[in-house]
Amino acid sequence: MATLVGQRGVAEIFLRSQGNKLHLLPALPPAWSAGSVRGLRARGGITVSIFWHNGALTRAMLTAAHGRGCAVRI
């Protein structure tokens, strides 16, 4: 259980999902100025990959398993 909680905490650095709203990079530490994360799962069956440089989002790919829409906040 502790490992799962830790993984969720790390995932929330990159993605927060609530209902049909997604917030990308809500808590990115300044030390992680560039990078990417792939295959995060958001609520509603949405898979998210995020890429950033200089602390800013450069690209995001969202794939919905059920054709459901969502609002995205950056």
Predicted model as a PDB file, atoms N, CA, C, CB and O in Angstrom, pLDDT in the B-factor column:
MODEL        1                                                                  
ATOM      1  N   MET A   1       0.819  -1.193   0.000  1.00 44.00           N  
ATOM      2  CA  MET A   1       0.000   0.000   0.000  1.00 44.00           C  
ATOM      3  C   MET A   1       0.862   1.256   0.000  1.00 44.00           C  
ATOM      4  CB  MET A   1      -0.932  -0.001   1.199  1.00 44.00           C  
ATOM      5  O   MET A   1       0.544   2.211  -0.708  1.00 44.00           O  
ATOM      6  N   ALA A   2       1.948   1.281   0.776  1.00 47.00           N  
ATOM      7  CA  ALA A   2       2.805   2.462   0.848  1.00 47.00           C  
ATOM      8  C   ALA A   2       3.410   2.770  -0.517  1.00 47.00           C  
ATOM      9  CB  ALA A   2       3.916   2.258   1.890  1.00 47.00           C  
ATOM     10  O   ALA A   2       3.543   3.937  -0.887  1.00 47.00           O  
ATOM     11  N   THR A   3       3.780   1.731  -1.270  1.00 53.00           N  
ATOM     12  CA  THR A   3       4.349   1.945  -2.591  1.00 53.00           C  
ATOM     13  C   THR A   3       3.328   2.572  -3.522  1.00 53.00           C  
ATOM     14  CB  THR A   3       4.857   0.633  -3.174  1.00 53.00           C  
ATOM     15  O   THR A   3       3.658   3.499  -4.263  1.00 53.00           O  
ATOM     16  N   LEU A   4       2.098   2.088  -3.499  1.00 48.00           N  
ATOM     17  CA  LEU A   4       1.048   2.643  -4.344  1.00 48.00           C  
ATOM     18  C   LEU A   4       0.778   4.096  -3.997  1.00 48.00           C  
ATOM     19  CB  LEU A   4      -0.229   1.828  -4.209  1.00 48.00           C  
ATOM     20  O   LEU A   4       0.616   4.923  -4.895  1.00 48.00           O  
ATOM     21  N   VAL A   5       0.728   4.419  -2.723  1.00 48.00           N  
ATOM     22  CA  VAL A   5       0.508   5.801  -2.290  1.00 48.00           C  
ATOM     23  C   VAL A   5       1.658   6.672  -2.765  1.00 48.00           C  
ATOM     24  CB  VAL A   5       0.364   5.886  -0.751  1.00 48.00           C  
ATOM     25  O   VAL A   5       1.429   7.790  -3.227  1.00 48.00           O  
ATOM     26  N   GLY A   6       2.883   6.190  -2.662  1.00 62.00           N  
ATOM     27  CA  GLY A   6       4.044   6.935  -3.138  1.00 62.00           C  
ATOM     28  C   GLY A   6       4.004   7.177  -4.627  1.00 62.00           C  
ATOM     29  O   GLY A   6       4.344   8.268  -5.085  1.00 62.00           O  
ATOM     30  N   GLN A   7       3.596   6.179  -5.395  1.00 66.00           N  
ATOM     31  CA  GLN A   7       3.489   6.322  -6.841  1.00 66.00           C  
ATOM     32  C   GLN A   7       2.434   7.356  -7.205  1.00 66.00           C  
ATOM     33  CB  GLN A   7       3.159   4.978  -7.490  1.00 66.00           C  
ATOM     34  O   GLN A   7       2.636   8.164  -8.112  1.00 66.00           O  
ATOM     35  N   ARG A   8       1.318   7.332  -6.503  1.00 69.00           N  
ATOM     36  CA  ARG A   8       0.265   8.321  -6.771  1.00 69.00           C  
ATOM     37  C   ARG A   8       0.752   9.724  -6.465  1.00 69.00           C  
ATOM     38  CB  ARG A   8      -0.992   8.013  -5.948  1.00 69.00           C  
ATOM     39  O   ARG A   8       0.435  10.667  -7.190  1.00 69.00           O  
ATOM     40  N   GLY A   9       1.523   9.866  -5.394  1.00 73.00           N  
ATOM     41  CA  GLY A   9       2.060  11.177  -5.043  1.00 73.00           C  
ATOM     42  C   GLY A   9       2.998  11.704  -6.109  1.00 73.00           C  
ATOM     43  O   GLY A   9       2.939  12.882  -6.462  1.00 73.00           O  
ATOM     44  N   VAL A  10       3.857  10.852  -6.622  1.00 82.00           N  
ATOM     45  CA  VAL A  10       4.769  11.252  -7.689  1.00 82.00           C  
ATOM     46  C   VAL A  10       3.986  11.575  -8.956  1.00 82.00           C  
ATOM     47  CB  VAL A  10       5.805  10.143  -7.964  1.00 82.00           C  
ATOM     48  O   VAL A  10       4.291  12.559  -9.630  1.00 82.00           O  
ATOM     49  N   ALA A  11       2.993  10.776  -9.291  1.00 86.00           N  
ATOM     50  CA  ALA A  11       2.189  11.025 -10.492  1.00 86.00           C  
ATOM     51  C   ALA A  11       1.482  12.373 -10.407  1.00 86.00           C  
ATOM     52  CB  ALA A  11       1.160   9.902 -10.692  1.00 86.00           C  
ATOM     53  O   ALA A  11       1.286  13.028 -11.431  1.00 86.00           O  
ATOM     54  N   GLU A  12       1.095  12.800  -9.207  1.00 88.00           N  
ATOM     55  CA  GLU A  12       0.392  14.081  -9.062  1.00 88.00           C  
ATOM     56  C   GLU A  12       1.306  15.273  -9.294  1.00 88.00           C  
ATOM     57  CB  GLU A  12      -0.228  14.182  -7.683  1.00 88.00           C  
ATOM     58  O   GLU A  12       0.813  16.393  -9.428  1.00 88.00           O  
ATOM     59  N   ILE A  13       2.612  15.077  -9.346  1.00 92.00           N  
ATOM     60  CA  ILE A  13       3.529  16.140  -9.765  1.00 92.00           C  
ATOM     61  C   ILE A  13       3.263  16.479 -11.227  1.00 92.00           C  
ATOM     62  CB  ILE A  13       5.017  15.713  -9.559  1.00 92.00           C  
ATOM     63  O   ILE A  13       3.350  17.640 -11.629  1.00 92.00           O  
ATOM     64  N   PHE A  14       2.941  15.471 -12.010  1.00 94.00           N  
ATOM     65  CA  PHE A  14       2.769  15.623 -13.450  1.00 94.00           C  
ATOM     66  C   PHE A  14       1.319  15.810 -13.889  1.00 94.00           C  
ATOM     67  CB  PHE A  14       3.338  14.436 -14.140  1.00 94.00           C  
ATOM     68  O   PHE A  14       1.050  16.498 -14.874  1.00 94.00           O  
ATOM     69  N   LEU A  15       0.392  15.202 -13.164  1.00 94.00           N  
ATOM     70  CA  LEU A  15      -0.991  15.166 -13.622  1.00 94.00           C  
ATOM     71  C   LEU A  15      -1.940  15.059 -12.440  1.00 94.00           C  
ATOM     72  CB  LEU A  15      -1.211  13.996 -14.586  1.00 94.00           C  
ATOM     73  O   LEU A  15      -1.758  14.226 -11.552  1.00 94.00           O  
ATOM     74  N   ARG A  16      -2.948  15.908 -12.442  1.00 93.00           N  
ATOM     75  CA  ARG A  16      -4.055  15.769 -11.492  1.00 93.00           C  
ATOM     76  C   ARG A  16      -5.321  15.651 -12.304  1.00 93.00           C  
ATOM     77  CB  ARG A  16      -4.131  16.979 -10.487  1.00 93.00           C  
ATOM     78  O   ARG A  16      -5.550  16.427 -13.232  1.00 93.00           O  
ATOM     79  N   SER A  17      -6.141  14.685 -11.956  1.00 88.00           N  
ATOM     80  CA  SER A  17      -7.411  14.539 -12.654  1.00 88.00           C  
ATOM     81  C   SER A  17      -8.534  14.494 -11.636  1.00 88.00           C  
ATOM     82  CB  SER A  17      -7.421  13.270 -13.537  1.00 88.00           C  
ATOM     83  O   SER A  17      -8.456  13.813 -10.614  1.00 88.00           O  
ATOM     84  N   GLN A  18      -9.573  15.239 -11.948  1.00 86.00           N  
ATOM     85  CA  GLN A  18     -10.743  15.288 -11.084  1.00 86.00           C  
ATOM     86  C   GLN A  18     -11.959  15.421 -11.991  1.00 86.00           C  
ATOM     87  CB  GLN A  18     -10.658  16.474 -10.048  1.00 86.00           C  
ATOM     88  O   GLN A  18     -12.113  16.405 -12.714  1.00 86.00           O  
ATOM     89  N   GLY A  19     -12.810  14.417 -11.937  1.00 82.00           N  
ATOM     90  CA  GLY A  19     -13.962  14.420 -12.846  1.00 82.00           C  
ATOM     91  C   GLY A  19     -13.483  14.396 -14.277  1.00 82.00           C  
ATOM     92  O   GLY A  19     -12.701  13.523 -14.655  1.00 82.00           O  
ATOM     93  N   ASN A  20     -13.944  15.348 -15.088  1.00 85.00           N  
ATOM     94  CA  ASN A  20     -13.502  15.412 -16.487  1.00 85.00           C  
ATOM     95  C   ASN A  20     -12.499  16.550 -16.694  1.00 85.00           C  
ATOM     96  CB  ASN A  20     -14.714  15.598 -17.425  1.00 85.00           C  
ATOM     97  O   ASN A  20     -12.381  17.078 -17.800  1.00 85.00           O  
ATOM     98  N   LYS A  21     -11.775  16.929 -15.632  1.00 92.00           N  
ATOM     99  CA  LYS A  21     -10.777  18.001 -15.719  1.00 92.00           C  
ATOM    100  C   LYS A  21      -9.390  17.445 -15.452  1.00 92.00           C  
ATOM    101  CB  LYS A  21     -11.100  19.136 -14.724  1.00 92.00           C  
ATOM    102  O   LYS A  21      -9.180  16.701 -14.494  1.00 92.00           O  
ATOM    103  N   LEU A  22      -8.444  17.813 -16.308  1.00 93.00           N  
ATOM    104  CA  LEU A  22      -7.050  17.408 -16.152  1.00 93.00           C  
ATOM    105  C   LEU A  22      -6.190  18.647 -15.968  1.00 93.00           C  
ATOM    106  CB  LEU A  22      -6.567  16.580 -17.371  1.00 93.00           C  
ATOM    107  O   LEU A  22      -6.364  19.639 -16.675  1.00 93.00           O  
ATOM    108  N   HIS A  23      -5.263  18.592 -15.021  1.00 96.00           N  
ATOM    109  CA  HIS A  23      -4.305  19.673 -14.815  1.00 96.00           C  
ATOM    110  C   HIS A  23      -2.922  19.089 -15.084  1.00 96.00           C  
ATOM    111  CB  HIS A  23      -4.409  20.286 -13.355  1.00 96.00           C  
ATOM    112  O   HIS A  23      -2.474  18.186 -14.378  1.00 96.00           O  
ATOM    113  N   LEU A  24      -2.248  19.612 -16.112  1.00 96.00           N  
ATOM    114  CA  LEU A  24      -0.938  19.109 -16.508  1.00 96.00           C  
ATOM    115  C   LEU A  24       0.170  19.904 -15.816  1.00 96.00           C  
ATOM    116  CB  LEU A  24      -0.774  19.178 -18.037  1.00 96.00           C  
ATOM    117  O   LEU A  24       0.124  21.133 -15.774  1.00 96.00           O  
ATOM    118  N   LEU A  25       1.138  19.218 -15.291  1.00 95.00           N  
ATOM    119  CA  LEU A  25       2.303  19.766 -14.590  1.00 95.00           C  
ATOM    120  C   LEU A  25       1.912  20.715 -13.452  1.00 95.00           C  
ATOM    121  CB  LEU A  25       3.200  20.498 -15.576  1.00 95.00           C  
ATOM    122  O   LEU A  25       2.423  21.833 -13.390  1.00 95.00           O  
ATOM    123  N   PRO A  26       1.023  20.295 -12.557  1.00 94.00           N  
ATOM    124  CA  PRO A  26       0.571  21.200 -11.501  1.00 94.00           C  
ATOM    125  C   PRO A  26       1.601  21.466 -10.402  1.00 94.00           C  
ATOM    126  CB  PRO A  26      -0.658  20.647 -10.882  1.00 94.00           C  
ATOM    127  O   PRO A  26       1.508  22.481  -9.711  1.00 94.00           O  
ATOM    128  N   ALA A  27       2.576  20.581 -10.229  1.00 92.00           N  
ATOM    129  CA  ALA A  27       3.519  20.729  -9.115  1.00 92.00           C  
ATOM    130  C   ALA A  27       4.939  20.347  -9.526  1.00 92.00           C  
ATOM    131  CB  ALA A  27       3.074  19.872  -7.927  1.00 92.00           C  
ATOM    132  O   ALA A  27       5.664  19.718  -8.755  1.00 92.00           O  
ATOM    133  N   LEU A  28       5.330  20.724 -10.726  1.00 93.00           N  
ATOM    134  CA  LEU A  28       6.660  20.368 -11.234  1.00 93.00           C  
ATOM    135  C   LEU A  28       7.742  21.118 -10.454  1.00 93.00           C  
ATOM    136  CB  LEU A  28       6.769  20.686 -12.750  1.00 93.00           C  
ATOM    137  O   LEU A  28       7.724  22.348 -10.409  1.00 93.00           O  
ATOM    138  N   PRO A  29       8.686  20.393  -9.837  1.00 92.00           N  
ATOM    139  CA  PRO A  29       9.769  21.066  -9.099  1.00 92.00           C  
ATOM    140  C   PRO A  29      10.680  21.838 -10.052  1.00 92.00           C  
ATOM    141  CB  PRO A  29      10.596  20.038  -8.295  1.00 92.00           C  
ATOM    142  O   PRO A  29      10.926  21.381 -11.169  1.00 92.00           O  
ATOM    143  N   PRO A  30      11.181  22.988  -9.637  1.00 93.00           N  
ATOM    144  CA  PRO A  30      12.080  23.780 -10.492  1.00 93.00           C  
ATOM    145  C   PRO A  30      13.328  23.014 -10.926  1.00 93.00           C  
ATOM    146  CB  PRO A  30      12.499  25.038  -9.765  1.00 93.00           C  
ATOM    147  O   PRO A  30      13.879  23.283 -11.994  1.00 93.00           O  
ATOM    148  N   ALA A  31      13.773  22.072 -10.116  1.00 94.00           N  
ATOM    149  CA  ALA A  31      14.980  21.300 -10.457  1.00 94.00           C  
ATOM    150  C   ALA A  31      14.763  20.383 -11.656  1.00 94.00           C  
ATOM    151  CB  ALA A  31      15.427  20.470  -9.260  1.00 94.00           C  
ATOM    152  O   ALA A  31      15.728  19.967 -12.297  1.00 94.00           O  
ATOM    153  N   TRP A  32      13.515  20.065 -11.964  1.00 93.00           N  
ATOM    154  CA  TRP A  32      13.204  19.210 -13.108  1.00 93.00           C  
ATOM    155  C   TRP A  32      12.819  20.095 -14.280  1.00 93.00           C  
ATOM    156  CB  TRP A  32      12.062  18.202 -12.772  1.00 93.00           C  
ATOM    157  O   TRP A  32      11.659  20.104 -14.693  1.00 93.00           O  
ATOM    158  N   SER A  33      13.774  20.838 -14.822  1.00 94.00           N  
ATOM    159  CA  SER A  33      13.467  21.843 -15.845  1.00 94.00           C  
ATOM    160  C   SER A  33      13.089  21.241 -17.190  1.00 94.00           C  
ATOM    161  CB  SER A  33      14.644  22.753 -16.028  1.00 94.00           C  
ATOM    162  O   SER A  33      12.404  21.887 -17.983  1.00 94.00           O  
ATOM    163  N   ALA A  34      13.522  20.018 -17.460  1.00 96.00           N  
ATOM    164  CA  ALA A  34      13.186  19.388 -18.740  1.00 96.00           C  
ATOM    165  C   ALA A  34      12.969  17.897 -18.518  1.00 96.00           C  
ATOM    166  CB  ALA A  34      14.305  19.631 -19.799  1.00 96.00           C  
ATOM    167  O   ALA A  34      13.607  17.282 -17.664  1.00 96.00           O  
ATOM    168  N   GLY A  35      12.058  17.330 -19.304  1.00 96.00           N  
ATOM    169  CA  GLY A  35      11.831  15.902 -19.202  1.00 96.00           C  
ATOM    170  C   GLY A  35      10.530  15.480 -19.846  1.00 96.00           C  
ATOM    171  O   GLY A  35       9.894  16.245 -20.571  1.00 96.00           O  
ATOM    172  N   SER A  36      10.153  14.259 -19.570  1.00 96.00           N  
ATOM    173  CA  SER A  36       8.906  13.730 -20.116  1.00 96.00           C  
ATOM    174  C   SER A  36       8.415  12.596 -19.223  1.00 96.00           C  
ATOM    175  CB  SER A  36       9.101  13.236 -21.581  1.00 96.00           C  
ATOM    176  O   SER A  36       9.179  11.987 -18.475  1.00 96.00           O  
ATOM    177  N   VAL A  37       7.145  12.342 -19.324  1.00 95.00           N  
ATOM    178  CA  VAL A  37       6.531  11.206 -18.655  1.00 95.00           C  
ATOM    179  C   VAL A  37       5.481  10.663 -19.611  1.00 95.00           C  
ATOM    180  CB  VAL A  37       5.904  11.606 -17.257  1.00 95.00           C  
ATOM    181  O   VAL A  37       4.741  11.421 -20.237  1.00 95.00           O  
ATOM    182  N   ARG A  38       5.428   9.348 -19.714  1.00 95.00           N  
ATOM    183  CA  ARG A  38       4.521   8.719 -20.680  1.00 95.00           C  
ATOM    184  C   ARG A  38       3.650   7.681 -19.989  1.00 95.00           C  
ATOM    185  CB  ARG A  38       5.313   8.067 -21.831  1.00 95.00           C  
ATOM    186  O   ARG A  38       4.078   7.016 -19.046  1.00 95.00           O  
ATOM    187  N   GLY A  39       2.424   7.555 -20.474  1.00 93.00           N  
ATOM    188  CA  GLY A  39       1.558   6.481 -20.038  1.00 93.00           C  
ATOM    189  C   GLY A  39       0.843   6.677 -18.716  1.00 93.00           C  
ATOM    190  O   GLY A  39       0.384   5.706 -18.116  1.00 93.00           O  
ATOM    191  N   LEU A  40       0.738   7.914 -18.249  1.00 92.00           N  
ATOM    192  CA  LEU A  40      -0.032   8.142 -17.022  1.00 92.00           C  
ATOM    193  C   LEU A  40      -1.508   7.912 -17.304  1.00 92.00           C  
ATOM    194  CB  LEU A  40       0.203   9.579 -16.471  1.00 92.00           C  
ATOM    195  O   LEU A  40      -2.000   8.244 -18.383  1.00 92.00           O  
ATOM    196  N   ARG A  41      -2.208   7.347 -16.338  1.00 90.00           N  
ATOM    197  CA  ARG A  41      -3.645   7.091 -16.503  1.00 90.00           C  
ATOM    198  C   ARG A  41      -4.435   8.083 -15.675  1.00 90.00           C  
ATOM    199  CB  ARG A  41      -4.005   5.639 -16.095  1.00 90.00           C  
ATOM    200  O   ARG A  41      -4.232   8.200 -14.467  1.00 90.00           O  
ATOM    201  N   ALA A  42      -5.329   8.790 -16.326  1.00 89.00           N  
ATOM    202  CA  ALA A  42      -6.217   9.729 -15.647  1.00 89.00           C  
ATOM    203  C   ALA A  42      -7.595   9.103 -15.524  1.00 89.00           C  
ATOM    204  CB  ALA A  42      -6.290  11.082 -16.406  1.00 89.00           C  
ATOM    205  O   ALA A  42      -7.893   8.097 -16.168  1.00 89.00           O  
ATOM    206  N   ARG A  43      -8.427   9.705 -14.696  1.00 85.00           N  
ATOM    207  CA  ARG A  43      -9.800   9.223 -14.560  1.00 85.00           C  
ATOM    208  C   ARG A  43     -10.498   9.240 -15.905  1.00 85.00           C  
ATOM    209  CB  ARG A  43     -10.579  10.072 -13.544  1.00 85.00           C  
ATOM    210  O   ARG A  43     -10.195  10.068 -16.764  1.00 85.00           O  
ATOM    211  N   GLY A  44     -11.420   8.334 -16.080  1.00 84.00           N  
ATOM    212  CA  GLY A  44     -12.183   8.268 -17.324  1.00 84.00           C  
ATOM    213  C   GLY A  44     -11.480   7.508 -18.430  1.00 84.00           C  
ATOM    214  O   GLY A  44     -11.903   7.569 -19.584  1.00 84.00           O  
ATOM    215  N   GLY A  45     -10.400   6.785 -18.097  1.00 87.00           N  
ATOM    216  CA  GLY A  45      -9.707   5.983 -19.100  1.00 87.00           C  
ATOM    217  C   GLY A  45      -8.861   6.792 -20.067  1.00 87.00           C  
ATOM    218  O   GLY A  45      -8.682   6.387 -21.216  1.00 87.00           O  
ATOM    219  N   ILE A  46      -8.340   7.922 -19.628  1.00 90.00           N  
ATOM    220  CA  ILE A  46      -7.502   8.764 -20.487  1.00 90.00           C  
ATOM    221  C   ILE A  46      -6.037   8.481 -20.173  1.00 90.00           C  
ATOM    222  CB  ILE A  46      -7.830  10.282 -20.289  1.00 90.00           C  
ATOM    223  O   ILE A  46      -5.629   8.512 -19.012  1.00 90.00           O  
ATOM    224  N   THR A  47      -5.253   8.207 -21.203  1.00 92.00           N  
ATOM    225  CA  THR A  47      -3.814   8.006 -21.066  1.00 92.00           C  
ATOM    226  C   THR A  47      -3.123   9.294 -21.484  1.00 92.00           C  
ATOM    227  CB  THR A  47      -3.315   6.789 -21.924  1.00 92.00           C  
ATOM    228  O   THR A  47      -3.454   9.875 -22.518  1.00 92.00           O  
ATOM    229  N   VAL A  48      -2.157   9.743 -20.673  1.00 94.00           N  
ATOM    230  CA  VAL A  48      -1.515  11.040 -20.881  1.00 94.00           C  
ATOM    231  C   VAL A  48      -0.006  10.880 -20.953  1.00 94.00           C  
ATOM    232  CB  VAL A  48      -1.893  12.018 -19.761  1.00 94.00           C  
ATOM    233  O   VAL A  48       0.598  10.183 -20.138  1.00 94.00           O  
ATOM    234  N   SER A  49       0.594  11.535 -21.939  1.00 97.00           N  
ATOM    235  CA  SER A  49       2.043  11.665 -22.030  1.00 97.00           C  
ATOM    236  C   SER A  49       2.345  13.160 -22.084  1.00 97.00           C  
ATOM    237  CB  SER A  49       2.629  10.902 -23.293  1.00 97.00           C  
ATOM    238  O   SER A  49       1.678  13.910 -22.798  1.00 97.00           O  
ATOM    239  N   ILE A  50       3.357  13.588 -21.322  1.00 97.00           N  
ATOM    240  CA  ILE A  50       3.658  15.009 -21.178  1.00 97.00           C  
ATOM    241  C   ILE A  50       5.153  15.228 -21.413  1.00 97.00           C  
ATOM    242  CB  ILE A  50       3.235  15.530 -19.769  1.00 97.00           C  
ATOM    243  O   ILE A  50       5.987  14.439 -20.969  1.00 97.00           O  
ATOM    244  N   PHE A  51       5.471  16.303 -22.114  1.00 97.00           N  
ATOM    245  CA  PHE A  51       6.860  16.673 -22.394  1.00 97.00           C  
ATOM    246  C   PHE A  51       7.042  18.143 -22.017  1.00 97.00           C  
ATOM    247  CB  PHE A  51       7.230  16.423 -23.910  1.00 97.00           C  
ATOM    248  O   PHE A  51       6.183  18.970 -22.325  1.00 97.00           O  
ATOM    249  N   TRP A  52       8.155  18.478 -21.351  1.00 97.00           N  
ATOM    250  CA  TRP A  52       8.383  19.859 -20.964  1.00 97.00           C  
ATOM    251  C   TRP A  52       9.847  20.235 -21.108  1.00 97.00           C  
ATOM    252  CB  TRP A  52       7.921  20.091 -19.538  1.00 97.00           C  
ATOM    253  O   TRP A  52      10.728  19.374 -21.098  1.00 97.00           O  
ATOM    254  N   HIS A  53      10.099  21.543 -21.243  1.00 97.00           N  
ATOM    255  CA  HIS A  53      11.445  22.099 -21.353  1.00 97.00           C  
ATOM    256  C   HIS A  53      11.432  23.471 -20.680  1.00 97.00           C  
ATOM    257  CB  HIS A  53      11.910  22.201 -22.860  1.00 97.00           C  
ATOM    258  O   HIS A  53      10.466  24.222 -20.820  1.00 97.00           O  
ATOM    259  N   ASN A  54      12.488  23.797 -19.957  1.00 96.00           N  
ATOM    260  CA  ASN A  54      12.559  25.047 -19.189  1.00 96.00           C  
ATOM    261  C   ASN A  54      11.348  25.212 -18.282  1.00 96.00           C  
ATOM    262  CB  ASN A  54      12.667  26.246 -20.133  1.00 96.00           C  
ATOM    263  O   ASN A  54      10.870  26.329 -18.082  1.00 96.00           O  
ATOM    264  N   GLY A  55      10.852  24.122 -17.737  1.00 94.00           N  
ATOM    265  CA  GLY A  55       9.732  24.152 -16.806  1.00 94.00           C  
ATOM    266  C   GLY A  55       8.377  24.410 -17.434  1.00 94.00           C  
ATOM    267  O   GLY A  55       7.385  24.563 -16.721  1.00 94.00           O  
ATOM    268  N   ALA A  56       8.318  24.462 -18.772  1.00 95.00           N  
ATOM    269  CA  ALA A  56       7.053  24.753 -19.460  1.00 95.00           C  
ATOM    270  C   ALA A  56       6.653  23.576 -20.357  1.00 95.00           C  
ATOM    271  CB  ALA A  56       7.176  26.056 -20.301  1.00 95.00           C  
ATOM    272  O   ALA A  56       7.501  22.915 -20.957  1.00 95.00           O  
ATOM    273  N   LEU A  57       5.384  23.340 -20.428  1.00 96.00           N  
ATOM    274  CA  LEU A  57       4.851  22.271 -21.276  1.00 96.00           C  
ATOM    275  C   LEU A  57       5.194  22.553 -22.733  1.00 96.00           C  
ATOM    276  CB  LEU A  57       3.314  22.134 -21.095  1.00 96.00           C  
ATOM    277  O   LEU A  57       4.969  23.660 -23.224  1.00 96.00           O  
ATOM    278  N   THR A  58       5.739  21.554 -23.426  1.00 97.00           N  
ATOM    279  CA  THR A  58       6.017  21.702 -24.855  1.00 97.00           C  
ATOM    280  C   THR A  58       5.107  20.835 -25.702  1.00 97.00           C  
ATOM    281  CB  THR A  58       7.463  21.359 -25.146  1.00 97.00           C  
ATOM    282  O   THR A  58       4.825  21.157 -26.856  1.00 97.00           O  
ATOM    283  N   ARG A  59       4.641  19.717 -25.117  1.00 97.00           N  
ATOM    284  CA  ARG A  59       3.746  18.826 -25.867  1.00 97.00           C  
ATOM    285  C   ARG A  59       3.016  17.926 -24.894  1.00 97.00           C  
ATOM    286  CB  ARG A  59       4.530  17.981 -26.908  1.00 97.00           C  
ATOM    287  O   ARG A  59       3.567  17.517 -23.872  1.00 97.00           O  
ATOM    288  N   ALA A  60       1.785  17.625 -25.218  1.00 97.00           N  
ATOM    289  CA  ALA A  60       1.004  16.665 -24.428  1.00 97.00           C  
ATOM    290  C   ALA A  60       0.183  15.827 -25.393  1.00 97.00           C  
ATOM    291  CB  ALA A  60       0.078  17.390 -23.378  1.00 97.00           C  
ATOM    292  O   ALA A  60      -0.367  16.340 -26.368  1.00 97.00           O  
ATOM    293  N   MET A  61       0.109  14.550 -25.115  1.00 96.00           N  
ATOM    294  CA  MET A  61      -0.712  13.644 -25.913  1.00 96.00           C  
ATOM    295  C   MET A  61      -1.712  12.983 -24.980  1.00 96.00           C  
ATOM    296  CB  MET A  61       0.163  12.575 -26.658  1.00 96.00           C  
ATOM    297  O   MET A  61      -1.337  12.373 -23.980  1.00 96.00           O  
ATOM    298  N   LEU A  62      -2.982  13.110 -25.315  1.00 93.00           N  
ATOM    299  CA  LEU A  62      -4.050  12.513 -24.530  1.00 93.00           C  
ATOM    300  C   LEU A  62      -4.808  11.546 -25.417  1.00 93.00           C  
ATOM    301  CB  LEU A  62      -4.999  13.597 -23.943  1.00 93.00           C  
ATOM    302  O   LEU A  62      -5.202  11.887 -26.532  1.00 93.00           O  
ATOM    303  N   THR A  63      -5.010  10.341 -24.916  1.00 92.00           N  
ATOM    304  CA  THR A  63      -5.747   9.323 -25.648  1.00 92.00           C  
ATOM    305  C   THR A  63      -6.875   8.815 -24.770  1.00 92.00           C  
ATOM    306  CB  THR A  63      -4.819   8.161 -26.088  1.00 92.00           C  
ATOM    307  O   THR A  63      -6.640   8.274 -23.689  1.00 92.00           O  
ATOM    308  N   ALA A  64      -8.097   8.994 -25.241  1.00 88.00           N  
ATOM    309  CA  ALA A  64      -9.265   8.566 -24.463  1.00 88.00           C  
ATOM    310  C   ALA A  64      -9.703   7.183 -24.930  1.00 88.00           C  
ATOM    311  CB  ALA A  64     -10.434   9.586 -24.601  1.00 88.00           C  
ATOM    312  O   ALA A  64      -9.871   6.949 -26.127  1.00 88.00           O  
ATOM    313  N   ALA A  65      -9.886   6.276 -23.986  1.00 83.00           N  
ATOM    314  CA  ALA A  65     -10.304   4.914 -24.300  1.00 83.00           C  
ATOM    315  C   ALA A  65     -11.767   4.853 -24.724  1.00 83.00           C  
ATOM    316  CB  ALA A  65     -10.076   4.008 -23.104  1.00 83.00           C  
ATOM    317  O   ALA A  65     -12.164   3.939 -25.446  1.00 83.00           O  
ATOM    318  N   HIS A  66     -12.567   5.813 -24.285  1.00 80.00           N  
ATOM    319  CA  HIS A  66     -13.995   5.753 -24.534  1.00 80.00           C  
ATOM    320  C   HIS A  66     -14.524   6.934 -25.338  1.00 80.00           C  
ATOM    321  CB  HIS A  66     -14.719   5.673 -23.239  1.00 80.00           C  
ATOM    322  O   HIS A  66     -15.739   7.118 -25.403  1.00 80.00           O  
ATOM    323  N   GLY A  67     -13.669   7.734 -25.949  1.00 74.00           N  
ATOM    324  CA  GLY A  67     -14.114   8.873 -26.735  1.00 74.00           C  
ATOM    325  C   GLY A  67     -14.742   9.976 -25.894  1.00 74.00           C  
ATOM    326  O   GLY A  67     -15.491  10.809 -26.405  1.00 74.00           O  
ATOM    327  N   ARG A  68     -14.435   9.973 -24.617  1.00 73.00           N  
ATOM    328  CA  ARG A  68     -14.966  10.974 -23.692  1.00 73.00           C  
ATOM    329  C   ARG A  68     -14.105  12.231 -23.710  1.00 73.00           C  
ATOM    330  CB  ARG A  68     -15.045  10.404 -22.266  1.00 73.00           C  
ATOM    331  O   ARG A  68     -12.879  12.130 -23.747  1.00 73.00           O  
ATOM    332  N   GLY A  69     -14.713  13.402 -23.684  1.00 80.00           N  
ATOM    333  CA  GLY A  69     -13.979  14.649 -23.679  1.00 80.00           C  
ATOM    334  C   GLY A  69     -13.550  15.043 -22.277  1.00 80.00           C  
ATOM    335  O   GLY A  69     -14.016  14.483 -21.285  1.00 80.00           O  
ATOM    336  N   CYS A  70     -12.652  16.018 -22.215  1.00 86.00           N  
ATOM    337  CA  CYS A  70     -12.201  16.539 -20.920  1.00 86.00           C  
ATOM    338  C   CYS A  70     -11.704  17.955 -21.104  1.00 86.00           C  
ATOM    339  CB  CYS A  70     -11.090  15.646 -20.306  1.00 86.00           C  
ATOM    340  O   CYS A  70     -11.387  18.369 -22.219  1.00 86.00           O  
ATOM    341  N   ALA A  71     -11.634  18.702 -20.007  1.00 90.00           N  
ATOM    342  CA  ALA A  71     -11.045  20.033 -19.990  1.00 90.00           C  
ATOM    343  C   ALA A  71      -9.609  19.888 -19.535  1.00 90.00           C  
ATOM    344  CB  ALA A  71     -11.842  21.010 -19.063  1.00 90.00           C  
ATOM    345  O   ALA A  71      -9.317  19.106 -18.630  1.00 90.00           O  
ATOM    346  N   VAL A  72      -8.699  20.644 -20.164  1.00 91.00           N  
ATOM    347  CA  VAL A  72      -7.279  20.553 -19.829  1.00 91.00           C  
ATOM    348  C   VAL A  72      -6.784  21.900 -19.350  1.00 91.00           C  
ATOM    349  CB  VAL A  72      -6.452  20.072 -21.040  1.00 91.00           C  
ATOM    350  O   VAL A  72      -7.007  22.929 -19.989  1.00 91.00           O  
ATOM    351  N   ARG A  73      -6.110  21.875 -18.216  1.00 93.00           N  
ATOM    352  CA  ARG A  73      -5.497  23.083 -17.648  1.00 93.00           C  
ATOM    353  C   ARG A  73      -3.996  22.895 -17.636  1.00 93.00           C  
ATOM    354  CB  ARG A  73      -6.031  23.379 -16.210  1.00 93.00           C  
ATOM    355  O   ARG A  73      -3.494  21.827 -17.284  1.00 93.00           O  
ATOM    356  N   ILE A  74      -3.283  23.940 -18.021  1.00 88.00           N  
ATOM    357  CA  ILE A  74      -1.812  23.883 -18.060  1.00 88.00           C  
ATOM    358  C   ILE A  74      -1.270  24.837 -17.003  1.00 88.00           C  
ATOM    359  CB  ILE A  74      -1.256  24.253 -19.490  1.00 88.00           C  
ATOM    360  O   ILE A  74      -0.055  24.961 -16.848  1.00 88.00           O  
TER     361      ILE A  74                                                      
ENDMDL                                                                          
END                                                                             
